[in-house]
Amino acid sequence: MAQSIQLANHIEITVNNNDLQVEVEGNQLHFSFAGLHNKTFTDREVLFEMPFLYEHEANVIGDGFQMLAQTAGTVSHPVDIGRCPDNNPSYRIYPKDAPKRYYNYLVVEGSAGYTLFGFTSCHRFAGYFDVVLRDGHWVLSAAIDGEFTQVADWESNQLESVAVLCGQSLSELYQIYGEMIAEHHPVRQGVTQDAPVGWCSWYAYYADVTEQNIMQNVDCMQDKLEDLEWVLLDDGYQAFMGDWLIPSDKFSGGVKELIHSIRAKGKKPAIWMAPFIVQPESEIFKQHPEWFVRHKDGSLLKAEDVTYGGWRCTPWYILDTSNPEVQDHLTNVVSVMRQEWGVELFKLDANYWGTLKGVRKQSGITGVEAYRLGMEAIAKGAGDAWLLGCNAPMWPSLGLVDAMRVSDDVERHSHRFEQIAKETFYRSWQHRKLWQIDPDCATFTSLANQAASREEYEFHRTVLLACGGLLLSGDPLPEITPFAKKTLAKLMLRQQRNQESAKFTALSLNHAFLKLTTKNDLHCLFNYASYGAMEFTLTSDQPMDWYDYWTGEKLNQEPCQLLMVSVDKGLNAKAIVTA
């Protein structure tokens, strides 16, 4: 028999499954399995349903399971923001012809205000929402992916928790939602610390990076660039994926020695690794074939069998992090890098692959659970070092990283600048609530095979100004342009003044506001490729002077409370500060 449940805000939901036990706490629902029989949990176990009573053209934003997926538009015309939706031919997390899934949360912007449907926990099961037309009516369902595990194999009957929130202010809803999540997943210590500011090797040299490249850039991090404090050695230093302690020939002096040299120059070393993937040429693969996720027939699972196969050094095999030996291995590798090498930040990439479905040593364990065990093993080895999640499963990482990449890889190109702006802005509410956001690197200097115009770089810089979070230059510092140097200085100044993200007033993402200091307001205004010119009216509490943040040009004659600003058509942005 269906149960009808009313939340504190009078929203009604229906639970149709009699095997589910529901505890109501204000506007949050905690679910557990209370059935007496063994049952296989499919990839769509519905927790509750309710009528979707919003205007058909109401704007929505929903997250994806992994970093590269987010959905905007409307429920009848969803628009993929990222390059790789969860159901595309690469990722294949759910079937392409299935209704659009909004993982983790779904926000609806209706005429009466905002409604946020959101999973507040992700301990074992990925949660998602879908909206389907049934008998002429739109119905919203909240469901979990049971990964075809059997109840009899579970360690606990606890499922996940979900909230339904509504109100007039989007930032207030996000604030409440963030607090609810933190109850289930307390944040790591880095979340409230000052964000790392520094340099990363990837977008300057990609996998061709050498020892010499690193030290040349460290030498440049003096004088005007001395505020760049961190040095992130990205992919390319290791002999093979999986053998993180064995350097490639390009690092013949040893990575440990290089990191000591970075420290000797007064900089903080950081390192990249993809902890859950392994290529077949590696020593770890040859020595421990029993450490990997398998198919039901016992054969080894390659990433490409079930999802995107990886961007280099493929095929990728997946470490079984439910295996205590694998957990010890991960703890040990990271501990060596932390204790003996002196690494202070770990950029953990390809994290999504740690959640792939397959047969693991521990029966009844989900990919989400296994991933979380792997991340806990890494955290044990890392001690007080920073953990940065990248290409990660979003909600399965809650409480396990200090910082999280929230956008695709930057590329010196207008299309990618626009894409990562939207990806970052839709997730910027997460900053310093769940983790510090990483909008990816600041790139303002063109390479021989990758170039953007000055106007495109100017859009990109204002995106980074608005979002806050990690600030890492991705330019080759020996070739850095005066414009790039000046821009970095202005971005670093913003970080010194304020570490919060600017808040957007609507899902259109045109106007972000930040109280920069007690005396200065910052307004960031954005236009996107397909739009005409836009007019904005900016207001302040009292008569102020208004300036262009980047040029310092004064925009008014007398102090005033109202400023009209236009932003040209296409990809353009302005940053305006009061004083």
Secondary structure, 3 states (H helix, E strand, C coil): CCEEEECCCCCEEEECCCCEEEEEECCEEEEEECCCCCCEECCCEEEEEEECCCCCCCEEEEECCECCCEEEECCCCEEECCCCCCCCCCCCCCCCCCCCCEEEEEEEEECCEEEEEEECCCCCCCEEEEEEEECCEEEEEEEECCCCEEHHHCCCCEEEEEEEEEECCHHHHHHHHHHHHHHHCCCCHHHHCCCCEEEECHHHHHHHCCHHHHHHHHHHCCHHHCCCCEEEECCCCECCCCCCCCECHHHCCCHHHHHHHHHHCCCEEEEEECCCEECCCCHHHHHCHHHECECCCCCECEHHHHCCCCCCCCCCEEECCCCHHHHHHHHHHHHHHHHHHCCCEEEECCHHHHHCCCECCCCCCCHHHHHHHHHHHHHHHHCCCEEEECCCECHHHCCCCCEEECCCCCCCCHHHHHHHHHHHHHHHHHECCCEEEECCCECCCCECCECCCHHHHHHHHHHHHHHCCCEEECCCHHHCCHHHHHHHHHHHHHHHHCCCCCEECCCCCCEEEEECCCCCEEEEEEECCCCCCEEEEEEEEEEECEEECCCCCECCCCCEEEEEEEECCCCEEEEEEEC
